[in-house]
């Protein structure tokens, strides 16, 4: 989550928690944003929810999901913008 906080959301953990709560307010049956317990849980949810997007470690990806390029790069390509340091 450190990489996501720094490079995607550009906010603190507390700010992200508040933003997720605001996005989901009034949407208990169909929340806009989910935070799941593991990469495997995210992959399974994305596999079964058309149009969904998930953020997981590259080694959790299975053949059941499509990988989206970020900045024109795939996760294992040099210059991929979401590499952790």
Buried (B, 14 or more C-beta within 10 A) or exposed (E): EEBEBEBBBEEEEEEBEEEBEEEBEEEEEEBEEEEBEEBEBBBBBBBEEEEEEBEBEEEBBEEEBEEEEBEEBEBEEEEBEBBEE
